[in-house]
């Protein structure tokens, strides 16, 4: 494999990584908007404790946000 092949693979991986980061940012923004909506709706539902529940058992929302902040710098 020539050096051009490595350059091409590197560029492709870099572009894909940028797309993934943009999608993560979009989803984080969407999640923040949903959090605000849930806070507004919480007084009107019988079980508002679900508002603070983690998104998934493996990656609670706080950890996902921390991971995102760590990679921005």
N, C-alpha and C positions, 0 to 999 in steps of 0.2 A: 504494500500500500504506500503510495507516495505521500509527501507532506501535504499536498493539496487535499487529499482525502481526510487527513486529520483536521485541516483548517475548515473544511466543509462540515465535518462532524461537530467541531467545536462551535461553529456559527449556528448550526441547527439546534444544538443543545442550549446555547445561550438564548436564542429566540424563543424556544419552547419554555425555558425557565422564566423569561419575561412575561410570556402569556399566562403562565401559571400564577405568577405574582400579581398580575392585573386581575385575574379571576378571584384570587384570595382577597384582594382589596375590595373588589365589588361585593363579594359575599360578606365580608366584615361590615361594610357600610350597610348592607341590607339587614344584617343581624342587629346592628345598632338601631336602625329604624324600627325593626320588629320589637326590640326591647322597650323602646319608648312607647310603642303602641300597647304592648302588654302592661306596662306600668299604668297607662291611662285606663285600661280596661279592668285591671285588677280589682278595684273597688266594687265592680258590678258582677263579679263571678263568685261562686261559692268556694273555690279552692285556689286562691291567688298564690299559694306557695309554689306552684308550677312555674312562675315567672323566674325564679332564681335557680331552677334546675339546670344542670349542665346539658349542653347540646347532645353529647354522646358520653357514655360511661368511660370510653378510652381517652377522650380529649375534652375536658371541661372548657367552657367558653373562655375563662380567664387564661388558661394555658395556651389556647390557640392565639389569643390576642398577644400574649407575651412573645410567643414564637414569631409572630408577624413583626412586632416592634424590634426584635433582636436582629432580623434580617434587613431592616431598612437602612441601617447605618453602614 
